[in-house]
Amino acid sequence: MRVLLAHGADLKRTQKNGTTASCVANTCVPNALACNGNLLTTCNADGSGTLSGGTDCSATQQTCGQNGACATKICEPNHGSCAGNTVYLCDHWGTNSYAALTCGSGMHCFTSGDRADCAIDACSPGKAGCVGESFGQCGADGNSITNASVCSDSSQVCSEQGCAASSMNTVDPTPKASDGGSSGMYGNAFDVSNARTLTAIEIYLNLLFSYDLRWQIYERDGLTDEPNPEPKWILRYQVTSNDSGAGFHSSGPLSFPLLAGHTYLFGVEVLASGPNTNIWFTYQHGPNVPQTLPFARTAGMVEMSAASKVGDTVSAKTFGGDQLLYQRLTTSAP
């Protein structure tokens, strides 16, 4: 889910630049009360900015609000939150929180950093399933387990079949569509909740020729500001295989530790190989309805271009409101 908060202003002022002139948006209403950060002040006569001085709303533990007055802060500006199964969003000033989305059947509200969204439940009520590393009968809420076996107590992981040495989980967006790929890396990002060891990455590709596949694991830079639309990703591991044809293509055996509370990106870059200098392939993707795995939650598809790389650090946007890549992950106990 993507929600944009817009704060418009009339186009009234004329700005000259050399021999040209253009209209630019006012930043506030001329001569009216306005906010300069948390300072309540007055807009200047032409609407281009605020006057100096004013009242510091912080002095009374308040915030400068939409209506040009100090007001009680009730939420974090532009942050999402959950109340039951409803997603709430806080406005730009932190003075109002409103219902943006109600999660439907088989879904629940969750928060991650500054955002809130609806995710598919961890299990199907009344059926056997996993919630974290606990296996048993799924509760009525789709996110709890009764008669649980705690797999981690026996150094195992929770799988669809019960506690096991390893587990394969599929990210399967529905409906799926095919798209043509070019240079760059394609993968999904995951917010890891339970530590595990990643032992294989698989992505569904239709490779028209034989290509080298560079499998890559990135970790999101924890120091990156959460609202940043293009966070930093740090390369942690890569390995190359070679393959052709349509189906799930694999990285081969891996042994990469996944830490709880960290965000990782698992993806593949298709490279020219031998005489095949033109890269022709397709991948499958679908709408990003966040999926809850026993050890992680999907955070969205990421595409990294070669131009965005600076050494082992990449700036790349998470398409959290748009897509998920058709992918399988195999993991074992940490």
Secondary structure, 3 states (H helix, E strand, C coil): CCCCCCCCCCEEEEEEECCEEEEEECCCCCCCEEEECCEEEEECCCCCCECCCCEEHHHHCCEECCCCCEECCCCCCCCEEEECCEEEEECCCCCCEEEEEECCCCEEEEEECCEEEEEECCCCCCCEEEECCEEEEECCCCCCEEEEEEHHHHCCEEECCEEECEEEEEECCCCCEEEEECCCEEEEEEEECCCEEEEEEEEEEEEEEEEEEEEEEEEECCCCCCCCCCCEEEEEEEEEEEEEEEEEEECCCCCEEECCCCEEEEEEEEECECCECCCCEEEEEEECCCCECCCEEEEEEEEECHHHEECCEEECCEECCCEEECEEEEEECC
